[in-house]
């Protein structure tokens, strides 16, 4: 979860997951037109949560741009925002609740027998 320094200055930094209810969270629209439920770590267990937010975006690039523009808190893969974190145009929030597992998996069947 990340936000721009300008957003955090205006809205304060959330310190607990429950405080997300007081923030604008950028929603990611899935292929089935549902909003992605954010996956967070709570006491060592992965939990999916719904977050509030009036802005729904269907791609990561636009989500990152909106986040950098101060429009809300975004849930994105850390590797997609490594440059923004290094330049400090985005700041991690609620780091203790980040899920530390491989986010992507690819499965394929072998055609050889």
N, C-alpha and C positions, 0 to 999 in steps of 0.2 A: 504494500500500500504506500503510495507516494502522493505528495502535494507540492505545489510551488511555494517558495518562501513567501510570496505575496499573499497567497491564500491563507497560509498559516498565520501570518501577521494579522490579517483581518479577522480570522475566525478562531484563532487559537489552535494549538496542536492537541489532538485527542490523546488522552493518556490511558484510556481503557476502551475496550471494544464497545461497550454500551454508549460511549460518547459519540460514536458514529451517527447515532440517531439525530444529533444536533448539527450534522454536516451535510453538505451536498456531495454525494458519492456519484461518480460517473458510472452509469450502467453500461454493460456490454450486452448487446443484443445477439442472441444465439441464432443459428440457422432455423430453429423451429419457432422463432419470434418470441421466445421467453428471455427473461433477463438472467444473466449468469449469477449464480449464488457464489459469493466470495468464500474461498476455502481458507480457514484460519486454524492456527494451532491453539487449542485451549487445554492447558495442563497436559501437554504431550499427546493429545488426540486431535485428529483432523475433524473439523466441524464446518458444515456449510451454513452460511448465514445470508439473510437478505439484508440489504442496506438501502437506506433512503436515497432518492435522487430523481430529479425531474429531467435530467439529460440522459438520453440513451443513444449510444453510438455503436455502429456495427463493425468497426475495425480498430485495430490497435494503434495505428499511426495517428488517426484522428483523436483517439482517446489521449494519447501522449501529448499531442498539440493542445488539446483543450485543458489538460492538466497543467501544462507549462503556462498557459494563459490565465491561470488562476480560477478556473471554472469549477474545481472540486478535487476530491480525493479520487485517485485511480488505483485499480488493482491490475497490475501488469507484471509480466515476467521480468525479473531483475536484469537478465541479459539484454532485454530490449531497451533498457534505459541506462545502461552502464555509462554512456557518454554524458547523459544528463546528470547522473549522480556525481560523476567526476567533475563536471563544470558547476555543480551545485545549483542547476536550474530546477532540479527536483530534489526533494528531501524525503527519506523514508520515515514513515510514521508507524507506530505500533509494531516495531520490528520484532518484538518478542512473540508476536502472534503469526509471524510468517511461517508458512509450511516449508519445511526443508526437505523436499523430495523432488525427484525428477519430474518436471511438469509435462513432458511430452514422451509418448511411447509410440513406436511404429511396429506394427506386426505385419508379417507377410508370410505367405505359404510358399514353400519350396516347390518348384516345378520338377525338380529332379527326384528320382526315387531310387 
